[in-house]
């Protein structure tokens, strides 16, 4: 009878709180250097997932593959903690992240910046599914943000939650914690592989969301409420996504800042562009004013994310865990702010959409360094596995970039020279496309037959497509590389990328 009552109580806790632990019981330490952030209420009790490591459907993928080419960090140093700070729609332009002082002080100056980091489908849910699974979207088949072809519902229906970076690390004894945004449209129960779950539905009314997850993460680390060590933490912020308001303390910040004006901003001549862009009129003054206003709001919301970084680093330092923790800071995709006459958006093969910030600090990572090799969101899951000493399933398309992290080692000479970018048709009128992005060219093939070709060394802002004037040999080469990548899987993707 007692067991039955406990099971009922656990089920009610999961349904009412999205599987989250209850809120904290003591105030966290003073927040980051900007200002004190919101504080959680009562302390977490360690909510168990509804199925306690079991799957909602399907069976785990079996087998493992070598996707790194180096001994695991766990074998060489002992197992580290791993934290992923995943922002939403944060662009990679320096003007955005350079205004985050904690990011600069604690991550950029004390870690390595990857200045050629990309996502392989510049849309929230497909990108997040890739981060969890290490697969191109055409392999995990989460293709949009909403059902029937996307969202967390699609991820679950396909049984993908049975084998993710979280389950791999959990099987090796890691405590796993999810805070914030996960996959679009998440509903309970908590997926396999997660010990603690604080979804967006757990935020108390009247509490600023980013501050709540900041305080909760710091509390869990500082009070050692994460029962086992090491731990893996997914910390997903909604900021700076459109419609996220800034916290009141930053609502007046950056009053005179305007969105960047690269040469592609409100592009004057779009005659070389595909039909879906050619039909767009030039941006009006009111359009540009709205872009600038939205940009200021984005910067204001990222100040709260910056507070989060400061709180997290301070909590790690006080708990003695900082020197044994890897912190990854990135975004699920980039963002458009007036480039090529698009007032806002993402989900395209242009640089501003698929390029993301990526900064990593941790044991053995070079400080104040920059890596130029191309790294993808496909690579996160195998990288986390390598750091934690977990096996990587054979279905993974990406490759661990641990060899690029260790500043004492020269970068591998056989790193990727190309990758696939893909996207389904969008409601904006853009046809479905597949593209290959190499170290110096972008070749795009749209479903309606149109093509784009950019020489990224001579034309980094993609102002003039050369699809009509480039040498046929170049076009054949790029089209051939795209054909090798468009339906690739597993080791075949790494071969086609140039590994």
Secondary structure, 3 states (H helix, E strand, C coil): CHHHHHHHHHHHHHHHHCCCCCCCCCCCCCCCCCCCCCCCCCCCCCCCCCCCCCCCCCCCCCCCCCCCCCCCHHHHHCCCEEEEEEECCCCCCHHHHCCCHHHHHHHHCCCEEECCEECCCCCHHHHHHHHHHCCCHHHHCCCECCCCCEHHHHHHHCCHHHCCHHHHHHHCCCEEEEEECCCCCCCCCCCCCCCEEEEHHHCCCCCCHHHHHHHHHHHHHHCCCCCCCCEEEEEECCCCCCCCCCCHHHCCCCCCCCCCCCCCECCCCCCCCCHHHHCCCCCCHHHHHHHHHHHHHHHHHHHHHHHHHHHHHHHHHHHCCHHHEEEEEEECCCCECCECCCCCECCCCCHHHHECCEEEECCCECCCEEECCCEECCHHHHHHHHHHCCCCCCCCCCCCCHHHHECCCCCCCCCCCEEEEEECCCCCCCCCEEEEEECCEEEEEECCCCEEEEECCCCCCCCCCCCCCCCHHHHHHHHHHHHHHHCCCCHHHHHHHCC
